[in-house]
């Protein structure tokens, strides 16, 4: 079930970073993507460029970059570990906007093999109140919504 904050969806059962990324633990791996709020703020996503498969990343450090009509910016890892897999659909202009259409499903971005999962999870949000408070602050900073 998804929680709706303002017009932004945050499904239950996921972990959220303050870098607008989500994480889902699946069979010891972590699937990672951009939140609904993040994709709406970015605008139409044109392309995602990953760091190479096997690259070790630290929580909060760059997994790759995302290009939109507005900007090119970093995608930050919600957990530390090694990049195992990248959703190759996102490399192609014209198909990367699947992130805009389905950020929590077909628009996933990476699989990471976590190296410090229990510690990293402490820095992520799952609590409804915590997410809502953080989102309100983000909306103020970005001057969006009510």
C-alpha positions as CSV (number, residue, x, y, z in Angstrom):
1,X,0.0,0.0,0.0
2,X,1.3,3.5,-0.9
3,X,1.1,6.5,1.3
4,X,0.2,9.8,-0.5
5,X,1.8,13.0,0.8
6,X,0.4,16.0,-1.0
7,X,0.5,14.4,-4.5
8,X,3.6,12.3,-4.0
9,X,3.5,8.6,-3.6
10,X,5.7,6.8,-1.0
11,X,4.9,3.0,-1.0
12,X,5.1,1.2,2.4
13,X,7.9,-1.4,2.8
14,X,10.6,0.7,1.2
15,X,13.4,2.7,2.7
16,X,13.9,6.4,1.7
17,X,17.0,8.5,1.6
18,X,17.1,12.3,1.9
19,X,18.7,12.2,-1.6
20,X,15.3,11.3,-3.1
21,X,16.1,7.6,-3.6
22,X,14.3,4.5,-2.4
23,X,15.7,1.1,-1.5
24,X,14.0,-2.3,-1.3
25,X,15.7,-5.3,0.2
26,X,15.3,-8.4,-2.1
27,X,17.0,-11.7,-1.4
28,X,20.1,-10.0,0.1
29,X,20.4,-7.4,-2.7
30,X,19.0,-3.9,-2.6
31,X,16.9,-2.6,-5.5
32,X,17.3,1.2,-5.8
33,X,15.3,3.9,-7.6
34,X,14.2,7.5,-7.6
35,X,11.2,8.5,-5.5
36,X,8.0,9.8,-7.0
37,X,8.8,13.3,-5.6
38,X,12.3,13.1,-7.1
39,X,11.1,12.2,-10.6
40,X,8.4,14.9,-10.5
41,X,10.9,17.6,-9.4
42,X,13.4,16.4,-12.1
43,X,10.9,16.6,-15.0
44,X,11.1,14.2,-18.0
45,X,14.0,11.9,-17.5
46,X,16.0,11.6,-20.7
47,X,18.8,9.2,-19.7
48,X,20.6,7.7,-16.7
49,X,24.3,7.0,-16.8
50,X,25.5,4.5,-14.3
51,X,28.9,4.0,-12.8
52,X,30.4,0.7,-14.0
53,X,29.0,-2.6,-12.7
54,X,31.1,-3.8,-9.8
55,X,31.9,-0.3,-8.6
56,X,31.9,0.1,-4.8
57,X,29.8,3.0,-3.6
58,X,29.3,4.5,-0.1
59,X,26.0,5.6,1.2
60,X,25.2,9.1,-0.1
61,X,27.9,8.9,-2.9
62,X,27.2,8.8,-6.6
63,X,25.8,5.7,-8.3
64,X,25.5,7.5,-11.6
65,X,23.9,10.6,-13.1
66,X,20.5,11.4,-14.5
67,X,19.8,13.8,-17.4
68,X,16.6,15.6,-17.8
69,X,15.5,18.5,-19.9
70,X,16.3,20.8,-16.9
71,X,19.7,19.5,-15.6
72,X,22.2,16.7,-15.2
73,X,22.7,15.6,-11.6
74,X,24.0,12.8,-9.4
75,X,22.0,9.8,-8.2
76,X,23.2,9.0,-4.7
77,X,23.3,5.5,-3.2
78,X,20.9,4.9,-0.3
79,X,23.1,2.1,0.9
80,X,26.8,1.2,0.6
81,X,28.0,-1.7,-1.5
82,X,28.8,-2.7,-5.0
83,X,26.7,-2.0,-8.1
84,X,25.5,-5.4,-9.3
85,X,23.1,-4.5,-12.1
86,X,21.7,-1.5,-13.9
87,X,18.3,-1.2,-15.6
88,X,19.6,-0.8,-19.2
89,X,16.3,0.6,-20.4
90,X,17.3,3.9,-18.7
91,X,20.4,4.4,-20.9
92,X,18.3,5.1,-24.0
93,X,16.8,8.5,-24.8
94,X,13.1,7.9,-25.3
95,X,12.7,5.0,-22.9
96,X,14.3,6.4,-19.7
97,X,11.1,8.3,-18.9
98,X,9.8,4.9,-17.5
99,X,11.1,6.4,-14.3
100,X,8.5,9.2,-14.6
101,X,5.8,6.7,-15.4
102,X,6.6,3.9,-12.9
103,X,9.3,5.0,-10.4
104,X,8.7,2.1,-8.0
105,X,8.3,-0.6,-10.6
106,X,9.7,-0.8,-14.1
107,X,11.6,2.5,-13.5
108,X,14.0,0.9,-10.9
109,X,17.6,1.9,-11.5
110,X,20.1,-0.3,-9.8
111,X,20.7,-3.4,-7.8
112,X,23.4,-3.0,-5.1
113,X,25.1,-5.8,-3.1
114,X,25.1,-4.1,0.3
115,X,28.2,-4.0,2.4
116,X,26.9,-2.3,5.6
117,X,23.2,-2.8,5.4
118,X,22.2,-2.7,9.0
119,X,24.1,0.5,9.7
120,X,22.9,2.1,6.5
121,X,19.3,1.4,7.2
122,X,19.5,3.5,10.3
123,X,20.1,6.6,8.1
124,X,17.0,5.9,5.9
125,X,13.4,6.8,6.5
126,X,10.4,4.3,6.8
127,X,8.3,6.1,9.4
128,X,5.3,7.9,7.9
129,X,5.8,11.0,10.2
130,X,9.5,11.2,9.4
131,X,8.8,11.0,5.7
132,X,6.0,13.6,5.8
133,X,8.1,16.0,7.9
134,X,11.1,15.7,5.6
135,X,8.9,16.0,2.5
136,X,7.3,19.2,3.8
137,X,10.8,20.7,4.3
138,X,11.9,19.7,0.8
139,X,8.7,21.2,-0.7
140,X,9.5,24.5,1.1
141,X,13.1,24.5,-0.1
142,X,12.0,23.8,-3.7
143,X,9.0,26.1,-3.4
144,X,6.4,23.5,-4.6
145,X,3.0,22.4,-3.3
146,X,1.1,23.5,-0.3
